[in-house]
């Protein structure tokens, strides 16, 4: 059944034979003329749009109309290629107008942008020129070229000219600090500007022209990809140049890394820090997604806060650190125990001196307080930086006593290392004296061998001039003698640390630090320094600082010996 209806296109529109609805499509795959015409319902039920031609597309077709399912069947890719060229089919003037319009707009936008940038650069150059002019005006002012020229060209006497020139030179020397400060200030202003790089501008112009030349039939298909990549590079470049203004998110990986690197104690210069920041910002997103351990510092610790320290304070910390490292290495080399933080009179003579002065000035300090001060002086060797006293090897001047023929009882020799050794070779006392300066601090390390298991006698003490060569050391040095014997207390038994040395068995080396003028006489086992003894408080006033003293040594038993391994004189520095 067929019914004809008029429509806006003024042609007979048939109804489909199945639904009797207005026909809007032609069924391509139909094998019967009865089923050529199809309505919307037919298309929906068939569920394959590619088998139907839209009548409107045929009626309204243009010269460049391409249907993706006709006349080639099931060749959509080929028809898509044909359709992609439809722009060039038909109205030729339209294409020409499009190209002309594109280049006119493009050209106007380039000219406008270049004019804006030229204006900005001229203003920028003017600022640099003004600041540079101020710098050179000041330079010419302080250089006084015109004044010097006038003096040289004047008719004055040679000597008068020389005196005038000398006055200019002297004034210049007096005002150096002022001149330097002003020049630095002017340069600082100029350093805020980027120097105009004309070669760079020409290179950039060449780059822009090269990019414009890509608007060519050989490259036009890749321009979209190129533009996309170029925009990314430009954005990254702008970020790098403006990274000072980029706000990093607190506690992000990059923020933490930059804070660690920029700690002032690292002494990194600003140029390096900016270059690191600039490079890391390029991969900011990558860094921030890395899975770092969350706990950055040791438990209970945090980064040393140096933001509010000036450079001088940073330098002082560095100096103290370097001195501490140096002392740690020396302690390690000498294998001296570090755990008790005991001050070494050998490695820290200045700290040791300060400690003794504090001890002498205030008798109210408790043992605990003295130990605390000792640890502070050991941990913070600031007096070694100033080097109040300087250790240097002293030339031993030994006098062997001939009183009562004791000089025949022993001998003086040298061990395999060149150290002076004193030994009893026949029965009787062997006494000898070391010449000392009354105001110097001495440090001795002594090795001894006492072979008699029952009577171990060794006396070392300060001997006044009035008692020298007329009494035994153990008789005339009762107030300040170190003893290994059964004679009892000889005045050096105040325990600073550990035990009284008389009660310590199997010791063979001791360290003695003494100074007559400062009334210091300290003895400890060496090298561990686990037990330290000093002169008893009630005996200190018996040392007469107006009398000349020597350091006396006394050996008792046959084949007993004493070797002086180290001897240093600690001289006070101005």
C-alpha positions as CSV (number, residue, x, y, z in Angstrom):
1,X,0.0,0.0,0.0
2,X,1.4,3.3,-1.0
3,X,0.4,6.8,0.2
4,X,1.8,10.0,-1.2
5,X,2.3,13.1,1.1
6,X,3.8,16.5,0.2
7,X,6.7,17.9,2.3
8,X,8.9,21.0,2.4
9,X,11.2,19.5,-0.3
10,X,8.4,19.3,-2.8
11,X,8.8,15.6,-3.7
12,X,6.6,12.6,-3.2
13,X,7.5,11.0,0.1
14,X,6.4,7.4,0.5
15,X,5.5,5.6,3.7
16,X,7.3,2.5,4.7
17,X,5.5,-0.8,4.0
18,X,6.1,-2.1,7.5
19,X,5.1,0.7,9.9
20,X,3.3,3.0,7.4
21,X,5.3,5.9,8.8
22,X,6.9,8.7,6.7
23,X,10.0,7.4,5.0
24,X,13.3,9.1,6.0
25,X,15.8,6.5,5.0
26,X,16.7,4.2,2.1
27,X,17.7,0.6,3.1
28,X,21.0,-0.2,1.3
29,X,21.0,-3.9,2.1
30,X,17.4,-4.5,0.9
31,X,16.9,-7.2,-1.8
32,X,13.3,-6.2,-2.5
33,X,11.9,-2.9,-3.8
34,X,9.2,-3.2,-1.3
35,X,11.6,-2.7,1.5
36,X,13.7,0.1,0.1
37,X,11.9,2.8,2.1
38,X,12.4,2.9,5.8
39,X,11.2,5.0,8.7
40,X,12.9,5.7,12.0
41,X,11.4,2.7,13.6
42,X,12.8,0.5,10.9
43,X,16.3,1.8,11.6
44,X,15.9,1.3,15.4
45,X,14.7,-2.3,15.0
46,X,17.4,-3.1,12.5
47,X,20.0,-1.7,15.0
48,X,22.6,-1.0,12.2
49,X,22.7,2.6,11.0
50,X,25.4,1.8,8.4
51,X,22.8,-0.1,6.3
52,X,20.6,3.1,5.8
53,X,21.1,6.3,3.8
54,X,19.5,9.5,5.3
55,X,17.3,11.1,2.6
56,X,18.2,14.6,3.9
57,X,21.9,14.0,3.3
58,X,21.1,13.2,-0.3
59,X,18.7,16.0,-0.9
60,X,20.9,18.7,0.9
61,X,24.2,17.3,-0.6
62,X,27.0,19.8,-1.4
63,X,29.9,19.3,-3.8
64,X,32.1,18.1,-1.0
65,X,29.5,15.9,0.7
66,X,30.9,12.5,1.6
67,X,28.9,9.8,3.2
68,X,30.7,7.2,5.3
69,X,28.6,4.3,4.1
70,X,28.0,5.1,0.5
71,X,28.8,4.4,-2.3
72,X,31.5,2.1,-0.9
73,X,30.0,-0.5,1.4
74,X,31.7,-1.3,4.7
75,X,34.8,0.8,3.8
76,X,34.4,3.5,6.4
77,X,38.2,4.1,6.7
78,X,38.6,4.8,3.0
79,X,35.5,7.0,3.1
80,X,36.9,8.9,6.1
81,X,40.0,9.6,4.2
82,X,37.9,11.0,1.3
83,X,35.9,13.0,3.8
84,X,39.0,14.5,5.3
85,X,39.8,16.1,2.0
86,X,36.3,17.6,1.6
87,X,37.6,21.0,2.8
88,X,39.5,21.4,-0.5
89,X,36.6,20.4,-2.6
90,X,34.2,23.0,-4.0
91,X,34.5,26.8,-3.3
92,X,38.2,27.8,-4.0
93,X,37.9,31.5,-3.0
94,X,36.7,30.4,0.5
95,X,39.9,28.5,1.1
96,X,42.0,31.4,-0.1
97,X,40.1,33.8,2.2
98,X,40.7,31.5,5.2
99,X,44.5,31.4,4.6
100,X,44.7,35.2,4.1
101,X,42.7,35.9,7.2
102,X,44.8,33.5,9.3
103,X,48.1,35.1,8.3
104,X,46.7,38.7,8.8
105,X,45.5,37.9,12.3
106,X,48.7,36.0,13.1
107,X,50.8,38.9,11.8
108,X,48.9,41.5,13.7
109,X,49.2,39.5,17.0
110,X,53.0,39.1,16.5
111,X,53.4,42.8,15.8
112,X,51.3,43.7,18.8
113,X,53.2,41.3,21.1
114,X,56.6,42.5,19.8
115,X,55.7,46.2,20.4
116,X,54.7,45.4,24.0
117,X,57.9,43.5,24.6
118,X,60.0,46.2,23.0
119,X,58.4,48.8,25.2
120,X,59.1,46.8,28.4
121,X,62.7,46.1,27.4
122,X,63.3,49.8,26.7
123,X,62.0,50.7,30.1
124,X,64.2,47.9,31.7
125,X,67.3,49.1,29.8
126,X,66.6,52.6,31.0
127,X,66.6,51.5,34.6
128,X,69.9,49.7,34.2
129,X,71.4,52.7,32.4
130,X,70.3,55.1,35.2
131,X,71.8,52.8,37.9
132,X,75.0,52.3,35.9
133,X,75.3,56.0,35.4
134,X,75.2,56.5,39.2
135,X,77.9,53.9,39.7
136,X,80.3,55.4,37.2
137,X,79.6,59.0,38.4
138,X,80.6,57.9,41.9
139,X,83.6,56.0,40.6
140,X,84.8,59.1,38.7
141,X,84.1,61.3,41.7
142,X,86.3,59.2,44.1
143,X,88.9,58.5,41.4
144,X,89.5,62.3,41.0
145,X,90.9,61.9,37.5
146,X,90.2,65.6,36.6
147,X,91.9,66.8,39.7
148,X,94.9,64.6,39.1
149,X,95.0,65.8,35.5
150,X,94.9,69.4,36.5
151,X,97.7,68.9,39.0
152,X,99.9,67.2,36.5
153,X,99.3,69.8,33.8
154,X,99.7,72.8,36.2
155,X,102.8,75.0,36.3
156,X,103.5,74.2,39.9
157,X,106.8,73.0,41.1
158,X,107.5,69.2,40.9
159,X,107.6,68.8,44.7
160,X,104.4,70.8,45.2
161,X,102.6,68.6,42.6
162,X,103.9,65.5,44.4
163,X,102.6,66.8,47.8
164,X,99.2,67.5,46.3
165,X,99.0,64.0,44.7
166,X,100.2,62.5,48.0
167,X,97.3,64.2,49.8
168,X,94.8,62.7,47.3
169,X,96.4,59.2,47.8
170,X,96.3,59.6,51.6
171,X,92.6,60.7,51.6
172,X,91.8,57.8,49.4
173,X,93.4,55.3,51.8
174,X,91.5,56.9,54.8
175,X,88.2,56.6,53.0
176,X,88.6,53.1,51.6
177,X,86.0,51.5,53.8
178,X,83.5,54.2,52.8
179,X,84.3,53.8,49.1
180,X,84.0,50.0,49.2
181,X,80.7,50.1,51.0
182,X,79.2,52.6,48.5
183,X,80.5,50.6,45.4
184,X,79.1,47.4,46.8
185,X,75.8,49.1,47.4
186,X,75.6,50.4,43.8
187,X,76.7,47.0,42.4
188,X,74.0,45.3,44.6
189,X,71.4,47.5,42.9
190,X,72.6,46.5,39.5
191,X,72.9,42.8,40.4
192,X,69.1,42.8,40.7
193,X,68.9,43.2,37.0
194,X,69.5,40.7,34.3
195,X,72.2,42.0,31.9
196,X,70.8,42.5,28.4
197,X,72.3,39.7,26.3
198,X,72.1,40.9,22.6
199,X,73.5,37.7,21.4
200,X,70.8,35.8,23.3
201,X,68.2,38.1,21.7
202,X,69.5,37.3,18.2
203,X,69.5,33.6,18.9
204,X,65.9,33.8,20.1
205,X,64.9,35.7,17.0
206,X,66.4,33.0,14.9
207,X,64.5,30.4,16.9
208,X,61.2,32.2,16.4
209,X,61.8,32.6,12.6
210,X,62.7,28.9,12.4
211,X,59.4,28.0,14.1
212,X,57.4,30.3,11.7
213,X,59.1,28.5,8.8
214,X,57.5,25.3,10.0
215,X,54.1,26.6,8.7
216,X,54.9,24.7,5.5
217,X,53.3,21.8,3.7
218,X,56.2,19.6,4.7
219,X,55.6,20.1,8.5
220,X,52.0,21.3,8.8
221,X,50.7,17.9,9.8
222,X,53.0,17.8,12.9
223,X,52.4,21.4,14.0
224,X,49.9,20.5,16.6
225,X,52.3,18.0,18.3
226,X,55.1,20.5,18.0
227,X,53.0,23.3,19.5
228,X,51.9,21.1,22.4
229,X,55.5,20.1,23.3
230,X,56.7,23.7,22.8
231,X,54.1,25.1,25.2
232,X,55.2,22.5,27.9
233,X,58.8,23.6,27.5
234,X,57.9,27.3,27.7
235,X,55.8,26.7,30.9
236,X,58.7,24.8,32.4
237,X,61.2,27.5,31.5
238,X,59.0,30.2,33.1
239,X,58.7,28.1,36.3
240,X,62.5,27.8,36.4
241,X,63.0,31.5,36.0
242,X,60.3,32.4,38.6
243,X,61.1,29.6,41.0
244,X,61.8,32.1,43.8
245,X,58.1,32.8,43.8
246,X,57.0,29.2,43.9
247,X,55.5,28.3,47.2
248,X,56.4,24.7,48.1
249,X,53.9,22.8,50.1
250,X,55.1,22.4,53.7
251,X,56.6,19.0,54.5
252,X,56.5,17.8,50.9
253,X,59.5,15.8,49.8
254,X,61.0,18.6,47.8
255,X,60.4,21.2,50.6
256,X,62.2,18.9,53.1
257,X,65.1,18.2,50.8
258,X,65.7,21.8,50.0
259,X,65.6,22.8,53.7
260,X,68.2,20.1,54.5
261,X,70.5,21.2,51.7
262,X,70.2,24.9,52.5
263,X,71.1,24.6,56.2
264,X,73.7,27.3,56.8
265,X,76.2,24.8,58.4
266,X,76.6,23.2,55.0
267,X,78.2,26.5,53.8
268,X,76.6,26.1,50.3
269,X,76.8,29.4,48.3
270,X,73.6,31.0,47.1
271,X,74.4,30.3,43.4
272,X,74.7,26.6,44.0
273,X,71.5,26.5,46.1
274,X,69.5,28.3,43.4
275,X,70.8,26.0,40.7
276,X,69.8,22.9,42.8
277,X,66.4,24.3,43.4
278,X,65.9,25.2,39.8
279,X,66.9,21.7,38.6
280,X,64.8,19.9,41.2
281,X,61.7,22.0,40.4
282,X,61.8,20.4,37.0
283,X,61.0,17.1,38.5
284,X,59.0,18.5,41.5
285,X,56.0,16.2,40.9
286,X,58.1,13.1,40.6
287,X,60.0,13.9,43.8
288,X,56.9,14.6,45.8
289,X,55.4,11.2,45.0
290,X,58.4,9.2,46.1
291,X,57.9,7.1,49.2
292,X,60.5,8.4,51.6
293,X,60.7,7.2,55.2
294,X,58.5,9.5,57.3
295,X,60.9,9.7,60.3
296,X,63.6,12.1,59.1
297,X,65.7,12.7,62.2
298,X,66.9,10.6,65.1
299,X,64.4,10.2,67.9
300,X,64.1,13.4,70.0
301,X,66.3,15.3,67.5
302,X,65.6,17.8,64.8
303,X,67.6,19.9,62.3
304,X,69.8,22.5,63.9
305,X,68.0,25.8,63.4
306,X,70.5,28.2,61.7
307,X,68.2,30.7,60.1
308,X,68.7,33.3,62.8
309,X,72.4,32.9,63.1
310,X,74.7,35.4,61.3
311,X,77.7,34.4,59.3
312,X,80.1,35.2,62.1
313,X,78.2,32.8,64.4
314,X,78.2,30.1,61.8
315,X,82.0,30.5,61.4
316,X,82.4,30.2,65.1
317,X,80.5,26.9,65.2
318,X,82.5,25.6,62.3
319,X,85.7,26.5,64.1
320,X,84.6,24.7,67.3
321,X,83.5,21.7,65.2
322,X,86.8,21.5,63.4
323,X,88.7,21.7,66.7
324,X,86.6,19.0,68.3
325,X,87.1,16.7,65.3
326,X,90.8,17.3,65.4
327,X,90.9,16.5,69.2
328,X,88.8,13.4,68.7
329,X,91.3,12.1,66.1
330,X,94.1,12.7,68.5
331,X,92.3,11.0,71.4
332,X,91.7,8.1,69.1
333,X,95.3,7.9,68.0
334,X,96.5,7.9,71.6
335,X,93.8,5.3,72.5
336,X,92.7,7.4,75.5
337,X,89.3,6.6,76.9
338,X,86.7,9.1,75.9
339,X,83.7,7.9,77.9
340,X,84.4,9.8,81.1
341,X,85.2,13.1,79.2
342,X,88.3,13.6,81.2
343,X,90.4,16.6,80.1
344,X,93.8,15.5,78.7
345,X,96.6,17.8,79.9
346,X,98.5,16.7,76.7
347,X,95.7,17.4,74.2
348,X,93.9,20.2,76.0
349,X,96.5,22.1,78.0
350,X,94.5,25.3,77.9
351,X,91.3,23.7,79.1
352,X,93.3,21.9,81.8
353,X,94.7,25.2,82.9
354,X,91.3,26.8,83.1
355,X,90.0,23.9,85.1
356,X,92.8,24.2,87.7
357,X,92.3,28.0,88.0
358,X,88.5,27.5,88.6
359,X,89.4,24.9,91.2
360,X,91.8,27.2,93.0
361,X,89.6,30.3,92.9
362,X,86.5,28.7,94.5
363,X,86.9,26.1,97.2
364,X,83.1,25.9,97.5
365,X,82.7,23.9,94.3
366,X,81.6,20.3,95.0
367,X,83.2,17.3,93.4
368,X,80.2,16.8,91.2
369,X,80.3,20.4,90.0
370,X,84.0,20.1,89.2
371,X,83.3,17.0,87.2
372,X,80.6,18.8,85.3
373,X,82.9,21.7,84.5
374,X,85.5,19.2,83.4
375,X,83.1,17.6,81.0
376,X,82.1,21.0,79.6
377,X,85.7,21.9,79.0
378,X,86.3,18.6,77.3
379,X,83.2,18.8,75.1
380,X,83.6,22.4,74.1
381,X,87.4,23.1,73.6
382,X,87.0,26.8,73.1
383,X,90.2,27.6,75.0
384,X,92.2,25.4,72.6
385,X,91.0,27.6,69.8
386,X,92.4,30.6,71.6
387,X,95.4,28.4,72.7
388,X,96.1,30.0,76.1
389,X,99.0,27.7,76.5
390,X,101.1,26.0,73.9
391,X,102.7,22.6,74.6
392,X,106.2,22.1,73.3
393,X,108.9,19.5,74.0
394,X,111.2,20.7,76.8
395,X,114.9,20.1,76.9
396,X,115.5,17.9,79.9
397,X,118.2,19.3,82.2
398,X,119.0,16.5,84.8
399,X,121.4,16.9,87.7
400,X,122.4,13.7,89.5
401,X,122.8,14.3,93.3
402,X,126.3,13.4,94.6
403,X,125.2,13.8,98.2
404,X,126.6,11.0,100.3
405,X,127.9,9.4,97.2
406,X,124.5,8.5,95.9
407,X,125.6,9.3,92.4
408,X,127.6,6.1,92.4
409,X,124.5,4.0,93.1
410,X,122.8,4.5,89.7
411,X,123.4,5.4,86.1
412,X,121.7,7.5,83.4
413,X,121.2,6.0,80.0
414,X,118.8,5.9,77.0
415,X,116.3,3.2,76.0
416,X,115.8,2.0,72.4
417,X,113.5,4.9,71.7
418,X,116.0,7.5,72.9
419,X,114.2,8.2,76.2
420,X,116.2,9.0,79.2
421,X,116.4,6.1,81.7
422,X,117.6,6.1,85.3
423,X,118.5,2.8,87.1
424,X,120.0,1.7,90.4
425,X,123.1,-0.5,89.7
426,X,124.2,-1.0,93.3
427,X,122.6,-0.9,96.8
428,X,121.5,2.5,98.1
429,X,119.5,5.5,97.2
430,X,119.7,7.1,93.7
431,X,118.5,10.8,93.6
432,X,118.4,13.2,90.7
433,X,116.7,16.5,89.9
434,X,115.0,18.1,86.9
435,X,115.6,21.8,86.4
436,X,112.3,23.6,85.9
437,X,110.9,27.1,85.4
438,X,108.8,28.3,88.3
439,X,105.9,29.8,86.2
440,X,105.7,27.1,83.6
441,X,103.3,24.2,83.6
442,X,105.0,20.8,82.9
443,X,103.6,17.5,81.8
444,X,105.6,14.3,82.2
445,X,104.8,10.7,81.4
446,X,107.0,8.3,83.4
447,X,107.5,4.6,83.1
448,X,108.9,2.8,86.2
449,X,109.9,-0.8,87.1
450,X,110.0,-1.6,90.8
451,X,111.3,-5.1,91.2
452,X,111.2,-5.7,94.9
453,X,107.8,-7.2,95.6
454,X,107.9,-6.3,99.3
455,X,109.3,-2.8,99.4
456,X,108.2,-0.7,96.4
457,X,109.7,2.7,96.9
458,X,109.5,5.6,94.4
459,X,109.3,9.3,95.3
460,X,108.7,12.2,93.0
461,X,108.2,15.7,94.3
462,X,109.0,19.4,94.3
463,X,112.2,20.1,96.2
464,X,113.1,23.6,97.4
465,X,116.6,25.0,96.8
466,X,117.4,25.0,100.5
467,X,116.8,21.3,100.8
468,X,118.4,20.2,97.6
469,X,121.4,17.8,97.9
470,X,121.1,17.7,101.6
471,X,118.2,15.5,102.3
472,X,116.3,12.6,100.7
473,X,113.4,13.5,98.4
474,X,111.0,11.6,100.7
475,X,112.2,13.7,103.7
476,X,112.2,17.2,102.2
477,X,109.2,17.0,100.0
478,X,106.5,15.7,102.4
479,X,103.9,18.2,101.3
480,X,103.8,17.6,97.6
481,X,105.4,14.2,96.7
482,X,104.0,11.4,94.7
483,X,104.9,8.1,96.3
484,X,104.6,4.4,95.6
485,X,105.6,3.0,99.0
486,X,104.5,1.9,102.4
487,X,105.6,5.3,103.8
488,X,102.0,6.4,103.8
489,X,100.6,9.8,102.8
490,X,103.2,12.2,101.4
491,X,100.8,15.0,100.6
492,X,99.5,14.1,97.1
493,X,96.5,12.0,98.1
494,X,93.4,14.1,97.3
495,X,91.3,12.0,95.1
496,X,89.8,13.9,92.2
497,X,88.7,10.8,90.4
498,X,88.8,7.1,91.1
499,X,91.1,5.8,93.9
500,X,94.2,6.9,95.8
501,X,97.1,5.8,93.6
502,X,98.9,4.1,96.5
503,X,96.0,1.6,96.6
504,X,96.2,0.8,92.9
505,X,98.1,-2.3,92.1
506,X,100.2,-3.2,89.0
507,X,100.6,0.3,87.6
508,X,103.7,1.0,85.6
509,X,103.1,4.4,84.0
510,X,102.0,7.7,85.4
511,X,101.4,11.2,84.1
512,X,102.4,14.2,86.3
513,X,101.2,17.8,85.6
514,X,102.7,20.5,87.9
515,X,103.4,24.2,88.2
516,X,105.1,25.8,91.2
517,X,103.7,29.3,90.7
518,X,100.1,28.0,90.4
519,X,100.6,25.4,93.1
520,X,99.5,22.5,90.8
521,X,100.7,19.0,91.3
522,X,98.5,16.3,89.7
523,X,99.2,12.7,89.2
524,X,97.2,10.0,87.4
525,X,97.6,6.6,85.9
526,X,98.5,6.6,82.2
527,X,97.1,6.3,79.6
528,X,93.6,5.6,81.0
529,X,93.5,8.3,83.7
530,X,91.1,6.3,85.7
531,X,92.6,7.6,89.0
532,X,93.6,11.2,89.6
533,X,95.3,12.6,92.7
534,X,96.2,16.1,93.6
535,X,97.9,18.0,96.5
536,X,95.9,17.9,99.6
537,X,94.1,21.2,100.3
538,X,95.7,21.6,103.7
539,X,99.2,21.3,102.2
540,X,98.8,23.9,99.4
541,X,99.8,26.9,101.5
542,X,103.1,25.2,102.4
543,X,104.5,25.7,98.9
544,X,106.6,28.9,98.9
545,X,106.2,30.4,95.5
546,X,109.2,32.8,96.3
547,X,111.5,29.8,96.6
548,X,113.2,28.1,93.6
549,X,112.1,24.5,93.2
550,X,113.3,21.5,91.2
551,X,111.5,18.3,90.5
552,X,113.2,15.6,92.6
553,X,113.3,11.8,91.9
554,X,114.3,9.1,94.3
555,X,114.8,5.3,93.6
556,X,115.5,2.9,96.4
557,X,116.1,-0.7,95.4
558,X,118.6,-2.5,93.3
559,X,117.6,-2.6,89.5
560,X,114.7,-0.3,90.1
561,X,114.4,2.0,87.1
562,X,112.5,5.1,85.9
563,X,112.2,6.2,82.2
564,X,110.9,9.7,81.1
565,X,108.7,8.9,78.1
566,X,107.3,12.4,77.5
567,X,108.1,15.9,78.8
568,X,106.3,19.0,77.7
569,X,106.4,22.6,78.8
570,X,103.1,24.4,78.5
571,X,104.0,28.0,77.7
572,X,101.4,30.7,78.2
573,X,100.5,32.6,75.1
574,X,100.1,36.4,74.8
